[in-house]
Amino acid sequence: MAGFMMLIISFFLFSYITITTTLSLDTITLGQSIKDGETVVSAGEVYELGFFHLGKSSGRYLGIWYKNDGEKSVVWVANRNTPISDSSGFLSINVQGSLVLRMNSTNEIVWSSNASTTLQNPVAVLLESGNLVVKDGNDNNPDNFLWQSFDYPCDTLLPDMKLGKKLDPRGSPQLFARKGTEILYRSGSFTGTPQLEPNQIFTYDFVSNEKEVFYTFQLRNRTILSRVVVRPSGEVQRFTWIDRTKSWSSYSTMALDRCENYDLCGSYASCNINKSPDVCECLKGFTPKSPGEWKILSWTEGCVRRASLNCNHSDGFLKHEEVKLPDTSHSWVDNNISLAECKKLCLINCSCTAYANSDVREGGTGCLLWFSDLLDVRNLELNGQDLYVRVAASELGTSLTDHSGVLNVTQQGILVLLDGMNRIIWSSNTSRTAKNTVVQLLKSGNLVVKDGNDDDPGNFLWQSFDHPTDTLLPGMKLGRNFVTGLDKYLSSWKSSEDPAPGQFSLWIDPRGFPQLVLSNGSALCYRDGSWNGIRFTGTPRLNPNPEFLYLFELNKDEVYYEARILWKEGRPMELIDDNLGNSGQLTEVLRCIHVGLLCVQQRPKDRPNMSSVVLMLGSESSLPQPNEPGFFTERNLPGADQSSSSKYISSGSEITILEGR
């Protein structure tokens, strides 16, 4: 792919050009003029300057074209925004050294080069390169040219023309393609990475110094004609003249794929075209900001950190190989320091998000630092670079290999897991501090960080229930907080021996009327119906039971699904019908519920037989507390004998056949 792409220009369809008279001149001197119908020709008769019109249009333009290609392919236009309405136009040079295009019929100035310095002997010369220059007499030093058309390119890049005006001047230079103000494409930073395969037609170069930044190409054989053109469609094409066929051969200098769309995947994400259609993935250490949107291939919100940076030396960097470096608009460059020094500079600056070499030639030199979200990263098969992204210590992939782990809590209320060498393995985060930080494992299984004896869940500094893994416990919410943007969803283990996030996830899709969704990566495995007040329609029905109450909440602040254990929460009255509760037999009703819970315990050996049930119901002796129940999902087992007296109870992934007791 070319290391240059587009200029922000419009394209003229230059064809059917009418020329009448050619003068054997390459120079316009003081007192001379070129009228419509006359031309100036470069010394080698490659380029020609004169007036032309496009197709059936009556508008006249002053421009430069190839003299002998048969098509009169135009490479530069002076008055591209102000065509002349008749054929009275003429070009001259004044004593200030300015080229002036006027209409003879009105003497109105249509276009001017606007020179700011006066010359003793101003002349305009059309050079063999196609560059129209204004200089002082015989002074041929390009540095002394008063004006040159190569500084004002149109839709065509010629050999030796410098492309630099549209390079973003901030941070490390990079080339953008825009449509109006919208960025369509970014070529990546110029860090010495070759973007074109070696070829026999031209060489290319990029120059960046204190004075200028530009890209240019040169022809290996000056007798060959070659140019780069931006088409009206935005396609960039290189044209090379084939003398044998007397025609231009063209090919696209960039084969854009989906990943070339600027910032397709949002912040802290990379694009991999080989994984189409699910081309976007979060960088290591980051997670989708909106998992629901991400799973339906809408990536614009990008990714956020799984663990907040601590802004100290415990932070680290994860290496990403063979990538197009992020947008460098908010970056900083020092070409004189090593990569190791670059890492140190990034680590001591809390705002630094990543670093890389500023030049990859000769093994890599210099330092490039980013100080904003990382945008427009993509994986490359060739010519990619190494990028080091800053992450919290807990994301560095270290793990405890022995029993030396220690869990501490800082004064700021952050949980920190350390190994025997005092390295941070994992850490939590919080947005505020407490006067008296306390860590407590609640009966619900929720690990919380709170301030002293403040047991209000709304005031917890951090809680494990906000970060579920593969298990939904009673009281844990599955859904999204619209205020904080926090998504709470279940994700499977990578394997039975690796608790890292796996492929499957269970989440609430908050769009429209929220639904429960099971997905495998970006592929939807299952989507239920909407909540009907009791359950999600379409889900396996759980029979009403005295153990669980299923809740669904949707308001302006959050949407969530939750299951609560009423018996363990000491709320059995919510299980009783109002008529029974007011019957005066409340004690008997509660005892029936208690015995019923004992009969549906998950493990069959814990359940009482029928004779024990009769004794329990007929006495007032104390009863044992019931363990977790099993659930009947009303799904018939394949091949089951429906006439059999056996009953089937599904408990997790275990099927137990029960005979009457």
Buried (B, 14 or more C-beta within 10 A) or exposed (E): BBBBBBBEBEBBEBEEBEBEEBEEBBEBBBEBEBBBBBBBBBEEEBBBBBBBBBEEEEEBBBBBBBBEBEBBBBBBBBBBEBBBBEBBBBBBBBEBBBBBBBBBEEEEEBBBBEBEEEBEEBBBBBBBBBBBBBBBEEBEEEEEBBBBBBBBBBBBBBBBBBBBEBBBEEBBBBBBBBEEEEBBBBBBBBBBBEBBEEEEEBEBEBBBEEEEBBBBBEBEEEEBBBBBBBBEEBBBBBBBBEEEEEEBEBEEBBEBEEBBBBBBBBBBBBBBBEBEEBBBBBBBBBBBBBBBBBBBEBBBBBBBBBBBBBEEEBBBBBEBEBBBBBBBBBBBBEEEBEBEEBBBBBBEBEEBBBBBBBBBEEEBBBBBBBBBBBBBBBBBEEBBBBBBBBBBBBBBEBEBEEEEBEEEBBEBBBBBBBBEEEBBBBBBBBEEEBEEBBBEEBEBEBBBBBBEEBEEEEEBBBBBBBEBEBEBBBBBBBBBBEEEEBBBBBBBBEEEEEEEBBEBBBBBBBEEEBBBBBBBBBEEEEEBEEBEEEBBEBEEBBEEBBBBBBEBBBEEEBBBBBBBBBBBBEEBEEBBEEEBBEEEEBEEBBBBBBBBBBBBBBEEEEBBEEEBBEEBEEEEEEBEEBEBBBBBEEEEEEEEEEEEEEEBBBBEEEEEEEEEE
